[in-house]
Amino acid sequence: MTQPLFLVICALLFLLLVHIFIIIYLFWRQFSQRIDTDINAQQYLVVYASQTGQAEAWAKHTAEQLKIIHEEKVELLDIQQLNQQHLQQPSTILWVVSTYGEGDAPDTAQNFVHKILNQSLDLSYLSFAVLAFGDKRYSNFCQFGQRIEQWLLQHNAQALFPTVLVDQLNSDDLEQWLIGLEQLTSTTFTSIALDKEMLAFKFAHRQCLNTGTVGEAIYKVQLIADRNISWSSGDILEIQCENDITEIQHFLDTQRQEHSDDLVAKLGRLNLRKLPARTGLSLLEWIAQFEVLPKREYSIASLPEQGLVELVVRQQKTETGLGLGSGWLTVGLEQNQPVHASIRNNPSFHLQQDDKPIILIGNGTGIAGLVAHLRQREHWGYKKNWLIFGERQQQFDHLYQTEIAYWQQHGYLPHVDYAFSRDQTEKIYVQDRLRQQSSRLQEWIAQGALIYVCGSLKGMASGVDQVLEELLGTEQLQQLKREQRYLRDVY
C-alpha cells in the first residue's frame, strides 16, 4: 500500500470516528434532556374519597382536564387504593374528598384513616390542594377534608392554595377550586355540568303510615313521571323544593300585592322564610335578591317496573313550621300538581346481581331503601334475605307491614328481626337485635353476605357499626368495606 493511499484511508477513518462520536453525543444529549424532562415534569395524583359519587365526579373531571390541557402525567386514585409509596415520591396531590354525616370520613376512606392518617411521615417534597365537600346543616362541616389538610401541613407538605370548602355543591364555592387550578397551571378550567336533567312528575297519592304515633308522622308519597325513566334500587330522588300556594298567598297579602299568575310563578321556588332587607327597593328588585329554595334528597322505595316513584317522608318540624321538603310533600302538594326532581345515581348503595345472601338493617324512613332492595331481590328471584328494622311502637310504626308479611310468606324474607324501642321498659334497638343474632351474622358473612344499612346516622348507623366491629373484629369489618360488602346510605 502506497503512503498516499494509507494517509487517505486514515483520514477517512478519522472522519468516520468523528461522525460516530457526534451521532453518539447527539443521542446522549437528547436522552439526557428527556430524562431531565421526566424528572422535572409535574406529577399529578388526584385522590378522591366519595360516599355518594359527587366527590368522585369532581375528581374525574379535574384529572381529565389536567390530561387534556397539559398532557401531564396524571393518575386518578380512589383513596382506598392509596398507600405510603404514593406519598413517598415527589408529586402534587389534589385531594377531592367528602365528609359523611357528623364529620366522618367516607366508608372507602376508613383504611386510609386507620393506617396512614395517624402516621408521622416526611411529606416535605409534596405539594397539595384540597377540595372538601360537606353540608353546613351538619356539625363539623367538611371536617374530613380539613383533617387531611392539617395532617399534610403538620408533616411539612406545601399547600398550593387554601383548602376549598363546598357547601352542598354550591357553585360559588366550586368556582374557587377552578380559580386555584387555573392559577396553578396558567390555563382555563371549565366547571363540571352540575345541573342534572330535571324531570317533571305529578303528585299522585300520599298516605300516613303511622297514624297515632308518638313521634313525627311518616308518609308514603307517590309521584308519576311524565315519561318513562329508569333507576336502580338504592338510587335517590333529588326534589326541588317549592312553596305551596298558601305560603305564596300569605306573602303577597303581607306585601299588599295582587295575586297575579306571573308573580305567583316567580315566587314558586324562592325562599319566603328568609327574606333579605328591602330598603329602597321595588318589589321586583327585592325578589331578585331572594335565595332559591334548596333541594332535598329521598331514597326511592319503588322500582321502574311499578310505573311510579315512591318515597317515605317523615315530617320535620322547624321554628317556622314544617320542613321545606317534608312540609311540601306531605301537606302542600295538591293532586296532579307538578314536582320537579332528578334521579341521582347512588352506586355506593347498589345491589349486586347475584344470589349471595344480604343483610338489610335500618330504621325509620330508611325502610325506603331496604324495601327497594327487597323488591329488586324478589324480581331477580333471590330469596336469602334478612331484615333487621327498628321503629318506636309496633302498633303504630310497623311500616310496610303488608309487604314484609308477603315476602315472608313467599320465601323472600326468611328472617325478620324487629326492634320496636318503646314496646318494653328497656329500649331495644336494631344494634341490640344484631348482637342477639351474632351466630347467624357470622354464618351469613362466611357465606359471602353483603350488609346494607339505611336510616339515621346518629344512634342507629353508628350503633350498628360498633356492634359489627365488636362481633367481627376491626380487620374483618375493614375487609368488608374494602370488598364493598358493607354499604351504607345514612343521614
Summary of the structure (lengths in Angstrom):
residues: 491
radius of gyration: 29.7
end to end distance: 97.4
largest distance: 122.9
contacts: 1507
relative contact order: 0.09
helix: 42%
strand: 23%
